[in-house]
Amino acid sequence: MKILVIGSGGREHALVWKLAQSPHATQMWCAPGNAGIAQERLGKNGTAVECVNIGAEDLPKLLAFAQEKRVDFTVVGPDNPLALGIVDLFQKHGLKIWGVNQKASQFEASKVFSQKFMEKYGIPTAAAGTFSDVVAAKKFTATLGGKCVVKADGLALGKGVLICHNQAEAEKAVDEIMVSKAFGAAGANVVIQEFLEGIEVSLHALCDGTTAKIFPTSQDHKRALDNDEGLNTGGMGTYSPSPFLNDTQLAETARRVLEPFMRGCVTEGIDYRGLLYPGVMLTKNGPKILEFNARFGDPETQVYLTRLENDLVELLDASASGTLAKHKLQWSPLASVCVVMASGGYPGNYAKGKVITGLDAANVLPHTKVFHAGTAIKDGQIVTNGGRVLGVTSLGKDLRAAQAVAYAAVECIQFDDAHFRCDIAAKALVV
């Protein structure tokens, strides 16, 4: 099977790495890929994965490439191509592709759409209002005493969410998103939610239009600095499993969220085939959905795929084909921890082109894989090329063991002004 993966981050490196292990994969490309992806080889025949210089949002070129190479199966990593309709485009031309279609991508591409859907179908979520008017938005924040979360409606690279503790901060957040356009057109409308207290966990479910298969729990670390301080980021690290939901509670959460979600999709004529990633807050009144994402989380993908024992080609093909009910997800009992190494200054301004050393030393540590995110090759050396640079991921017999190896691997790697959190998985170790 000839496979094309679309995207260039740590999520896409993890997808390529896992797909390449399948005996079904005979040739693989990644557009545009990164320096780590270019080092992967197929398990079946040792062929190198080829990175192709086509942007993830350049739909016409991606289609032409897939047609020229007679690609059998395309796997989409990031949210933007999904929102632009790449799945619909490829399907229109008779090409098999995995990911949600444009209608289904609204769950992530529009927080207003998602909030209204949850309210309509009884999915537990925060009390909220949706607004296109600045004055009305500010009035609503006052009803919450200013303690709220202000979210840009559209896609904002995981950064369009501002947490407010008082009225002054809430009004500033509304102005930043709707007046100053800090997140561009994504901020034309906003969702304002009550501030939920509790522990946040990431859930993932693979869907095929009628069936949804829940993954084990994981927990992301969104803030840039230790102790959940600093700015929101796309994710500074994650681990799986999380101790905050046991198997019974996970099954109950799936029943309360996934069943009405899939039922609502059928009612609304939304054929949801792909990955559903609900962000969940475990409150004293039970789990509540913060938001939906319509693709694998990053860096959650790294910990999930290092634990997944199934053939990923077969699972994604079943998701796209509507045959997921025939498959049982198999997971390693080992724990996985991913520590993101980022460029100094991220999620603000940062420099690129810093030489990275120590990757080989990190990768030879037991049960360790360094996934590349923002990397490139320059003059024969691997250099930084983004905010989040690497996802250093290790397995262990438990979270403490996995955490120890992951941080030992981090210590092997150097690049100027490297930044990482020192407390990934720490919350789980004090339970």
C-alpha positions in Angstrom: 0.0 0.0 0.0 1.3 3.4 -1.0 0.6 5.9 1.8 0.8 9.7 2.0 0.8 11.5 5.3 0.1 15.2 5.4 1.7 17.5 8.0 5.0 18.4 9.5 4.8 18.2 13.3 5.4 15.7 16.2 2.0 14.2 15.6 2.8 13.5 12.0 6.2 12.0 12.9 4.4 9.7 15.3 1.9 8.7 12.7 4.6 8.0 10.1 6.6 6.0 12.6 3.7 3.8 13.5 2.3 3.4 10.0 5.8 2.5 8.7 5.7 -0.6 11.0 2.8 -2.1 9.2 3.4 -4.8 6.7 0.8 -3.2 4.5 3.0 -0.1 3.9 5.2 -0.6 0.8 6.0 3.1 0.0 5.4 6.3 2.0 5.6 10.0 1.6 5.0 12.9 4.0 4.1 16.4 2.9 5.9 18.5 3.9 7.5 16.4 6.8 10.5 17.2 8.8 14.1 16.1 9.5 13.0 13.2 11.8 10.4 11.9 9.4 13.0 11.8 6.6 15.0 9.3 8.7 12.1 6.8 9.0 12.2 3.5 7.1 9.4 1.0 6.3 9.5 -2.2 8.3 8.4 -4.3 5.3 11.2 -3.4 2.8 13.5 -0.9 4.5 12.5 1.9 2.0 13.0 5.4 3.3 10.0 7.7 3.9 10.3 10.5 1.5 9.5 14.1 2.5 7.8 16.1 -0.2 8.0 19.9 -0.3 4.3 20.6 -0.5 2.5 22.6 2.3 -0.2 20.9 4.3 -2.7 23.5 3.1 -1.8 23.4 -0.6 -4.7 21.2 -1.5 -4.4 21.3 -5.4 -0.7 20.3 -5.2 -1.4 17.5 -2.7 -4.2 16.2 -4.9 -2.0 16.3 -8.0 0.8 14.5 -6.1 -1.5 11.8 -4.8 -2.8 11.2 -8.3 0.6 11.2 -10.0 2.0 8.7 -7.4 -1.2 6.6 -7.4 -1.4 6.9 -3.6 -3.6 4.2 -2.1 -4.3 5.9 1.2 -3.8 9.4 2.6 -3.6 10.2 6.3 -4.2 13.8 7.4 -2.6 15.0 10.6 -3.3 18.8 11.2 -6.6 20.6 11.5 -6.3 23.2 8.8 -6.4 20.9 5.7 -9.4 19.2 7.2 -11.2 22.5 7.7 -10.3 23.5 4.1 -12.0 20.3 2.8 -9.1 18.1 1.8 -11.1 14.9 2.6 -14.0 16.0 0.4 -11.6 17.0 -2.4 -9.7 13.6 -2.4 -13.0 11.6 -2.1 -14.5 13.5 -5.1 -11.5 12.3 -7.1 -11.9 8.7 -6.0 -9.0 8.7 -3.6 -9.1 7.0 -0.2 -8.3 9.3 2.7 -8.5 9.3 6.5 -9.6 12.3 8.5 -12.9 14.1 9.0 -14.7 15.8 6.1 -15.3 19.5 6.0 -18.7 19.4 7.6 -17.4 17.3 10.5 -14.4 19.6 10.9 -16.7 22.3 12.2 -16.5 20.8 15.6 -12.9 22.2 15.8 -13.0 24.9 13.2 -16.0 26.7 15.0 -16.2 26.7 18.7 -19.6 28.4 18.3 -20.9 25.5 16.3 -19.5 23.0 18.8 -21.0 24.7 21.8 -24.4 24.9 20.3 -24.2 21.2 19.3 -23.3 20.1 22.8 -26.2 22.1 24.3 -28.6 20.7 21.7 -27.7 17.1 22.3 -27.2 17.1 26.0 -23.5 16.7 26.1 -22.2 17.9 29.5 -20.3 21.2 29.0 -19.7 24.5 30.7 -22.5 27.2 30.8 -21.6 29.5 27.9 -22.6 32.2 25.6 -21.6 32.9 21.9 -21.2 36.4 20.7 -20.4 38.5 17.6 -20.9 41.9 19.5 -18.2 43.2 21.8 -20.6 45.0 24.2 -22.8 42.0 24.6 -19.8 39.7 25.2 -18.5 42.0 27.9 -21.9 42.1 29.6 -22.0 38.3 29.7 -18.5 38.1 31.3 -19.9 40.3 34.1 -22.7 37.8 34.8 -19.8 35.3 35.5 -18.0 37.8 37.7 -15.2 38.0 35.1 -14.1 34.4 36.0 -14.4 32.8 32.6 -12.7 31.5 29.5 -12.8 33.5 26.3 -12.3 31.5 23.1 -11.9 32.7 19.5 -14.4 30.9 17.4 -12.1 29.7 14.6 -8.8 27.9 14.4 -5.9 29.6 16.1 -3.1 27.0 16.4 -4.3 25.9 19.8 -3.7 29.4 21.2 -7.0 31.3 20.9 -8.1 30.6 24.4 -7.7 33.2 27.2 -8.3 32.3 30.8 -9.7 35.2 33.0 -9.8 35.6 36.7 -11.7 38.9 37.0 -13.7 41.4 35.1 -10.8 43.5 34.0 -9.0 40.5 32.5 -12.2 39.3 30.8 -12.8 42.7 29.1 -9.2 42.8 28.0 -9.5 39.3 26.6 -12.7 40.2 24.6 -10.9 43.3 23.2 -7.8 41.3 22.4 -9.7 38.7 20.4 -12.5 40.8 18.8 -11.1 44.3 18.5 -7.3 43.9 18.2 -7.8 40.7 16.2 -4.9 38.9 18.0 -6.0 35.7 16.3 -7.1 37.3 13.0 -10.4 36.2 11.5 -10.7 33.4 14.0 -11.8 36.0 16.5 -14.8 37.5 14.6 -17.0 35.5 17.1 -16.3 34.3 20.6 -17.5 31.6 23.0 -17.4 32.7 26.6 -17.6 29.8 29.1 -17.8 29.7 32.8 -14.5 28.8 34.4 -14.6 25.2 35.4 -12.6 23.9 38.4 -11.1 20.5 38.3 -8.6 18.3 36.6 -8.3 18.4 32.8 -7.7 15.2 30.8 -7.5 14.5 27.1 -9.8 11.8 25.6 -9.4 10.4 22.1 -11.9 8.2 20.2 -11.5 6.7 16.7 -14.8 7.0 14.8 -16.2 5.5 11.6 -19.5 7.3 11.2 -21.5 4.9 13.5 -18.9 3.4 15.9 -16.6 5.2 18.3 -13.7 3.4 20.0 -12.4 5.1 23.1 -8.6 5.3 23.8 -7.1 5.1 27.3 -6.7 8.4 29.2 -3.9 10.9 28.8 -3.2 14.4 30.2 -1.7 17.3 28.3 0.3 20.2 29.8 -0.8 23.3 28.0 1.0 26.1 29.9 4.5 27.0 28.9 6.0 26.9 32.4 6.2 24.5 35.4 3.2 24.4 37.8 0.9 25.3 34.9 2.1 28.9 34.8 2.9 31.0 31.7 1.1 31.3 28.4 -1.1 28.6 26.7 0.7 26.6 24.1 -0.1 23.8 21.7 1.1 21.4 24.4 4.4 21.1 26.4 4.2 17.4 27.1 1.8 14.6 28.0 1.5 11.1 29.6 -0.7 8.1 29.4 -2.5 6.6 31.3 -3.8 9.2 33.7 -4.9 8.1 37.2 -7.8 10.5 37.3 -10.3 8.3 35.5 -10.4 4.6 36.2 -11.7 2.1 33.6 -15.3 2.3 34.9 -15.3 6.1 35.0 -13.8 6.2 31.5 -16.5 3.9 30.2 -19.2 6.1 31.8 -17.7 9.3 30.4 -17.6 7.7 26.9 -21.3 6.8 27.4 -22.2 10.3 28.4 -20.2 12.0 25.7 -19.7 9.7 22.7 -23.1 8.2 22.5 -25.0 11.6 22.3 -22.2 12.9 20.0 -22.5 10.1 17.5 -26.3 10.2 17.7 -26.3 13.9 17.1 -24.0 13.6 14.1 -26.4 11.1 12.5 -29.3 13.4 13.2 -27.5 16.4 11.7 -26.3 14.4 8.7 -22.6 14.6 9.7 -20.6 11.6 8.6 -17.9 11.6 11.4 -15.1 9.4 10.3 -11.7 10.2 11.8 -10.5 11.1 15.3 -12.5 12.9 17.9 -10.5 14.5 20.7 -12.6 16.0 23.5 -10.9 18.1 26.1 -12.6 17.1 29.4 -12.6 18.8 32.8 -13.3 16.5 35.7 -15.4 18.7 37.9 -17.1 18.0 41.3 -20.3 17.7 39.2 -18.9 15.1 36.8 -16.9 15.3 33.6 -17.7 18.3 31.3 -16.4 18.9 27.8 -14.3 22.0 27.3 -14.1 21.7 23.5 -13.9 19.2 20.7 -10.9 18.7 18.4 -11.3 16.8 15.1 -7.8 15.2 14.9 -5.2 13.6 17.0 -3.8 15.8 19.8 -0.1 16.8 19.7 1.7 15.6 21.8 -1.0 13.1 22.8 -0.3 11.2 19.6 3.2 10.4 20.7 2.2 8.7 23.9 -0.8 6.9 22.4 1.0 5.5 19.4 4.0 4.2 21.5 1.4 2.3 23.6 -0.9 1.1 20.7 -0.3 -2.6 19.7 -2.7 -2.7 16.7 -1.6 -2.2 13.1 -2.4 1.5 12.6 -2.9 1.1 8.8 -5.7 -1.4 9.5 -7.3 0.8 12.2 -7.3 4.0 10.1 -8.5 2.1 7.0 -11.4 0.6 9.1 -12.2 4.1 10.4 -12.4 5.5 6.8 -14.3 2.4 5.5 -16.9 2.2 8.3 -15.7 -1.2 9.6 -14.3 -0.2 13.0 -16.7 -2.4 14.9 -14.7 -5.5 13.8 -11.6 -4.2 15.5 -10.6 -4.3 19.2 -8.0 -1.7 20.3 -5.0 -3.3 22.0 -2.8 -1.2 24.4 0.5 -1.9 26.1 0.3 -2.0 29.9 3.4 0.2 29.9 3.1 3.9 30.7 4.3 6.6 28.2 5.6 10.1 28.9 6.4 12.7 26.3 8.4 15.8 27.2 8.4 18.6 24.6 11.6 20.5 24.0 10.7 24.0 22.6 12.6 27.0 21.3 13.3 29.7 23.9 10.5 32.3 23.7 7.8 29.9 22.5 4.8 30.4 22.3 5.9 34.0 21.6 8.8 35.0 19.2 11.7 32.5 18.8 14.7 32.0 16.6 15.2 29.2 14.2 18.2 27.4 12.8 19.8 26.3 16.1 21.9 23.1 15.7 20.6 20.2 17.6 23.0 17.6 19.1 22.6 14.5 21.2 19.7 12.9 19.3 21.4 9.6 18.7 22.4 9.3 22.4 18.8 9.9 23.4 17.3 7.5 20.9 19.4 4.6 22.2 18.0 4.8 25.7 15.6 1.9 26.5 12.0 2.3 25.1 12.7 5.8 24.0 11.8 7.6 20.7 12.6 11.2 19.9 9.8 12.5 17.7 10.6 15.6 15.6 8.2 18.6 15.4 9.9 21.8 14.3 13.1 20.5 12.7 14.9 20.8 9.4 18.2 19.8 7.8 20.7 22.6 7.0 24.2 22.0 5.7 23.9 18.3 6.7 22.9 19.1 10.3 19.5 18.9 12.1 18.4 22.4 13.2 15.4 23.9 15.0 12.6 25.1 12.6 9.7 25.8 14.9 8.3 26.6 18.4 7.9 23.0 19.5 11.1 21.3 18.3 11.1 17.7 19.7 8.8 15.3 21.6 11.0 13.1 23.7 8.9 10.0 24.5 9.7 7.0 26.7 7.9 4.0 27.9 8.3 2.5 31.4 6.7 -0.1 33.7 4.9 2.8 35.4 4.7 6.6 35.0 7.6 7.2 37.4 9.9 4.9 35.4 8.8 6.4 32.0 9.2 9.9 33.4 12.8 9.1 34.6 13.9 7.8 31.2 12.2 10.6 29.2 14.1 13.2 31.3 17.3 11.3 31.0 16.8 11.5 27.2 16.1 15.2 27.4 19.4 15.7 29.2 21.2 14.1 26.2 19.9 16.7 23.8 21.2 20.2 23.3 20.4 23.3 21.3 20.8 26.9 22.1 18.0 28.3 24.3 16.2 25.0 24.6 13.1 25.2 26.9 11.1 22.4 28.5 8.9 21.8 31.5 10.4 19.8 34.3 7.1 18.5 35.7 5.5 16.5 33.0 3.4 13.7 34.7 4.1 15.1 38.2 0.4 15.6 38.9 -0.1 11.8 38.4 2.7 10.9 40.9 1.2 12.7 43.9 -2.3 11.1 43.6 
